[in-house]
Amino acid sequence: MITPKTLLHLLLLKKAREEKQLTQSELAVLVDKKREYISRVENNGSNLTLKTLFDIVEKGLGGKVKISIEV
């Protein structure tokens, strides 16, 4: 099940890709993944690891991932 927070993150990834005027195929090449994988990530977060998230955001989109933990 996709939570609202997860859905928001997936939508932000897609929006960032579109703002960079990259197709899923172009982003896939930048992060050494298949286009189908990028599509699955954008649509349901399928098998998204932290490493892949960093690769997509930092290598592919030129952004920065910030992770915080609150206890």
trRosetta pair geometry for C-beta under 8 A, 3 or more apart (Angstrom, degrees):
i j d omega theta_ij theta_ji phi_ij phi_ji
2 6 5.0 -130 -163 87 78 123
2 7 5.3 92 147 -62 118 91
2 10 7.7 -35 -156 -1 133 144
2 44 6.1 -117 -66 -146 131 71
2 45 6.5 143 -114 16 105 122
3 6 4.6 96 53 7 79 102
3 7 6.9 -141 94 -6 42 87
4 7 5.5 -54 -147 36 32 115
4 8 6.4 38 153 -24 65 102
5 8 5.7 -50 -153 30 32 114
5 9 6.8 31 150 -17 63 102
6 9 5.7 -54 -153 35 35 111
6 10 6.4 34 151 -18 67 105
6 45 5.6 -46 176 -43 116 157
7 10 5.7 -55 -149 37 33 111
7 11 6.3 32 154 -18 66 106
8 11 5.8 -57 -148 38 30 110
8 12 6.3 32 153 -21 64 106
9 12 5.6 -54 -148 34 32 113
9 13 6.6 36 152 -22 64 100
9 45 7.6 57 85 -92 110 119
10 13 5.7 -49 -153 30 34 113
10 14 6.7 30 151 -14 64 104
10 41 7.1 -171 -130 150 95 61
10 42 5.8 127 -177 -158 93 37
10 43 7.2 -151 175 -9 138 4
10 44 7.3 30 -119 -75 161 8
10 45 5.6 -99 -76 -59 122 88
11 14 5.7 -54 -149 39 35 110
11 15 6.1 36 153 -20 68 108
12 15 5.6 -52 -141 39 32 113
12 16 6.2 35 157 -22 65 105
13 16 5.9 -55 -148 35 27 110
13 17 6.5 28 153 -19 63 105
13 41 6.8 -77 118 133 158 106
13 42 6.0 -139 95 -104 112 76
13 56 6.5 11 -148 137 119 137
13 57 7.5 -88 -115 -77 91 85
13 61 7.9 -135 -149 -43 67 153
14 17 5.7 -55 -151 35 32 112
14 18 6.3 28 154 -16 66 108
14 42 4.5 92 -75 -149 105 116
15 18 5.8 -58 -148 40 30 109
15 19 6.2 32 154 -21 66 107
16 19 5.7 -53 -145 36 30 112
16 20 6.5 25 155 -13 63 107
16 57 7.6 16 111 -123 161 74
16 61 5.1 29 141 -151 120 147
16 63 6.6 -39 -164 -31 145 145
17 20 5.9 -63 -153 41 30 106
17 22 5.1 -89 -169 68 79 103
17 24 7.3 43 163 -85 152 56
17 27 5.5 -35 -133 -64 120 148
17 38 8.0 116 -108 -179 161 123
17 42 7.6 -64 19 -93 146 131
17 60 7.6 -17 -103 140 94 117
17 61 6.5 -88 -82 -93 60 112
18 21 7.2 32 180 -82 39 34
18 22 7.7 -106 -80 49 22 64
20 61 5.8 -150 -30 -137 153 75
20 62 7.3 145 -111 24 136 109
22 26 4.5 -134 -161 86 86 122
22 27 4.8 98 139 -55 132 90
22 30 7.7 -39 -150 -3 146 138
22 60 7.4 164 131 173 171 94
22 61 7.7 -127 20 -97 147 71
23 26 4.7 99 49 5 77 100
23 27 7.1 -144 91 -1 42 85
23 35 8.0 -16 133 -127 96 118
24 27 5.8 -57 -148 40 32 110
24 28 6.1 40 152 -27 65 107
24 35 4.8 92 121 -155 103 89
24 38 4.4 168 -163 98 94 131
24 39 5.6 35 -158 -61 158 80
24 42 7.3 -98 -106 -3 116 143
25 28 5.5 -52 -148 32 30 116
25 29 6.7 32 154 -20 63 100
25 35 4.5 -18 -89 -91 65 126
25 38 8.0 -151 -62 41 26 145
26 29 5.9 -51 -155 30 33 111
26 30 6.7 32 150 -18 63 105
27 30 5.6 -56 -153 35 36 114
27 31 6.4 2 161 7 70 110
27 38 5.5 121 90 -128 116 152
27 56 7.0 36 174 -143 116 84
27 60 4.8 55 -155 -166 84 129
27 61 7.5 10 -127 -60 112 80
28 31 6.5 -77 -145 52 26 88
28 32 7.9 -95 166 82 58 2
28 33 4.8 -105 -147 81 77 75
28 34 5.8 -18 -162 157 136 12
28 35 4.6 -101 -22 -75 158 53
28 37 6.8 122 -121 55 109 96
28 38 4.9 -111 -71 -21 93 130
29 32 7.6 25 -170 -75 29 38
30 59 5.8 168 151 134 95 93
30 60 4.3 126 99 -112 128 73
31 38 7.9 124 53 -82 127 108
31 52 7.4 84 166 -154 132 71
31 55 4.4 110 -147 144 109 109
31 56 5.4 -7 -84 -85 163 55
31 59 5.4 130 -95 87 78 122
31 60 4.6 -34 -44 -57 111 117
32 55 7.7 -75 40 -178 89 142
33 37 4.5 -103 169 74 115 138
33 38 6.1 129 101 -48 124 86
33 52 7.3 69 -72 -143 142 110
33 55 7.9 122 -27 113 117 136
34 37 4.7 102 61 -2 79 101
34 38 7.5 -145 99 -2 46 83
35 38 5.6 -53 -154 35 40 111
35 39 6.4 42 149 -21 69 104
36 39 5.5 -52 -150 35 34 116
36 40 6.5 35 152 -19 66 103
37 40 5.7 -53 -149 35 33 110
37 41 6.4 35 151 -20 65 104
37 46 7.7 -131 -151 87 61 112
37 47 7.9 -68 -148 72 96 116
38 41 5.7 -52 -149 35 32 113
38 42 6.3 28 155 -15 65 108
38 56 7.6 146 -119 -118 90 121
39 42 5.9 -59 -147 40 29 108
39 43 6.1 11 160 -7 65 117
40 43 6.0 -68 -140 46 27 102
40 44 6.3 -49 -174 48 66 91
40 46 3.8 -47 156 40 114 135
40 47 7.4 22 120 32 132 94
41 44 7.9 -105 -135 59 11 50
41 45 6.3 35 -151 -118 52 29
41 46 6.2 -101 -74 47 46 76
41 47 8.0 -78 -83 66 82 69
41 48 5.3 103 -129 -82 97 112
41 52 7.5 -140 -101 138 141 127
41 56 7.1 -158 138 -80 162 160
43 46 7.6 10 70 -10 85 106
45 48 4.9 -78 -170 6 71 129
47 52 7.9 53 124 23 77 162
48 52 5.7 -131 -152 82 60 124
48 53 5.8 71 171 -61 104 94
49 52 4.7 94 53 9 79 100
49 53 6.9 -137 96 -5 42 87
50 53 5.4 -53 -147 36 34 115
50 54 6.3 36 154 -19 67 103
50 67 7.9 -3 -139 -67 119 153
51 54 5.8 -54 -152 36 30 110
51 55 6.3 31 150 -19 65 106
52 55 5.4 -51 -145 37 35 114
52 56 6.2 35 156 -19 68 103
53 56 5.9 -54 -146 36 28 108
53 57 6.2 14 161 -6 65 112
53 65 6.2 95 130 -107 101 149
54 57 6.2 -65 -141 46 26 100
54 58 5.4 -8 176 10 68 121
54 59 7.9 64 131 -5 66 92
54 65 5.3 -94 -103 10 69 146
55 58 6.7 -63 -118 52 16 88
55 59 4.9 -20 -163 25 60 124
55 60 6.6 59 141 -15 65 102
56 59 7.3 -16 -65 54 9 86
56 60 4.8 -32 -155 33 42 136
56 61 6.5 29 150 -7 63 107
57 60 7.0 26 -18 53 9 92
57 61 5.3 -46 -147 47 37 118
57 63 4.6 -72 178 71 86 107
57 64 7.1 -37 140 91 117 4
57 65 4.9 111 76 -58 152 94
58 61 7.4 4 -31 55 10 76
58 62 7.3 40 -164 -121 35 14
58 63 6.4 -97 -85 72 45 55
58 64 6.5 53 -95 -103 92 40
58 65 6.5 -73 -43 -8 102 95
